[in-house]
Each structure stands twice: as structure tokens, then as C-alpha cells.
Amino acid sequence: VEVKFPVEYKARMRDGKYWYRFPGGENYPDVEMRVNAFVDKCTRSYAGRSVLVVTHAVPYLMFRAIFQHLDEHGVLSLDSPPNCGIQEYVLDLTKEPQGRLKLKMFNHV
């Protein structure tokens, strides 16, 4: 990569894994915005119902980042999801009347 795409290699080294955006692609914050919009739509359209989401690795991680308020370091310190890994959240109504999503399992295969 360094030899074939030196400009992109330098940009990736400068920006880091979290902030680097491939040409025509997305970085982690871009994906987070998309996942946030999806979560908002699900909250409105499927309130009170279970929802199954099938996705790739970065959106998978960004769901956890959103639900657990993780920053860049928190996201990058998560284990890489295995192929077909499962994360499950349950609605916890014990602390807030509208509830909060609580992690039940992560990277389960």
C-alpha cells in the first residue's frame, strides 16, 4: 500500500484508523452518524419491539459506541468482531423510565 498509494498511506498514517476516510468511503465517525440515524428511525418505527440488525464490522462496533457512549479510544480498544459475531442488548427500565439499552452479550459466536 505504501508503495502503490503513497498519498493515501501518508494520510492514513497521519489521521489514524478512526479518522482516516478512504477515497469515496467513510471513516468511523461517518458510520456513527449513519448508525445514529438508523437507531433513531428504529426507535420511532419499532418502539417496544425486538429488532434484528445484520451488519459489517465497523457498524457493529459503532452500535456499541453509541449505546455505551464510547470515544475513539474506547471504540479502537474493542475486540475485533468475529465473522457472524453477535451482540445483544436488552432494555433496562430500572434506572430511567424510558429505559436504557444494556449490553447482554458481545462477540458471541
C-alpha positions in Angstrom: 0.0 0.0 0.0 2.8 2.4 0.9 4.4 1.9 -2.5 1.3 1.7 -4.7 -0.7 4.5 -2.9 1.8 6.7 -1.1 -0.5 9.7 -0.7 -3.2 7.6 0.9 -0.7 5.8 3.0 0.6 9.1 4.4 -3.0 10.3 5.0 -3.8 7.1 6.9 -0.7 7.3 9.0 -1.5 11.0 9.7 -5.2 10.6 10.5 -5.2 7.2 12.2 -7.6 4.3 11.8 -10.5 6.1 13.4 -10.4 9.3 11.4 -9.0 8.2 8.0 -11.5 8.2 5.2 -10.8 6.1 2.1 -11.4 8.0 -1.1 -15.1 7.7 -1.7 -15.5 5.9 1.6 -16.3 6.5 5.2 -14.4 6.8 8.5 -15.7 5.7 11.9 -17.5 9.0 12.7 -19.3 8.9 9.3 -20.5 5.4 10.1 -21.5 6.5 13.6 -23.8 9.2 12.0 -25.4 6.6 9.8 -25.9 4.2 12.7 -27.4 7.0 14.8 -29.9 7.9 12.1 -30.8 4.2 11.8 -31.3 3.9 15.6 -33.5 7.0 15.6 -35.6 5.5 12.8 -35.9 2.2 14.6 -36.9 3.9 17.8 -39.7 5.7 16.1 -40.8 2.8 13.9 -40.4 -0.2 16.1 -40.8 1.1 19.6 -41.4 -1.8 22.1 -40.4 -4.5 19.5 -37.3 -6.6 19.1 -35.1 -5.7 16.1 -32.5 -7.9 14.4 -29.7 -6.0 12.6 -27.2 -7.7 10.4 -24.2 -5.6 9.5 -20.4 -5.4 8.9 -17.7 -4.9 11.4 -17.5 -1.1 11.7 -21.2 -0.5 12.1 -21.3 -3.4 14.5 -18.7 -1.6 16.7 -20.4 1.8 16.3 -23.7 0.4 17.7 -21.8 -0.4 20.8 -20.1 3.0 20.7 -23.4 4.8 20.6 -25.2 2.7 23.2 -22.2 2.9 25.7 -21.0 6.4 24.8 -17.5 5.2 23.8 -15.0 7.7 22.4 -12.3 7.0 19.8 -10.1 5.1 22.3 -13.0 3.1 23.6 -14.0 2.0 20.1 -10.5 1.1 19.0 -9.9 -0.9 22.1 -12.9 -3.2 21.5 -12.0 -6.7 20.2 -12.5 -7.1 16.5 -15.8 -8.8 15.8 -15.6 -12.4 14.7 -17.3 -13.5 11.5 -21.0 -13.8 12.4 -20.4 -12.3 15.8 -23.5 -11.4 17.8 -24.1 -8.6 20.2 -27.3 -8.3 22.1 -28.8 -5.5 24.1 -31.8 -5.6 26.4 -34.0 -2.7 27.5 -33.2 -1.9 31.2 -36.1 0.0 32.8 -34.6 0.0 36.3 -32.9 3.4 36.3 -34.8 5.5 33.7 -38.5 5.4 32.8 -37.8 5.4 29.1 -35.2 2.7 29.6 -31.6 2.3 28.6 -30.0 -0.4 26.4 -27.8 -2.7 28.4 -25.2 -5.0 26.8 -26.2 -8.7 27.3 -23.5 -10.2 25.0 -20.7 -9.1 22.7 -18.8 -11.0 20.0 -20.7 -14.2 20.8 -20.4 -16.9 18.1 
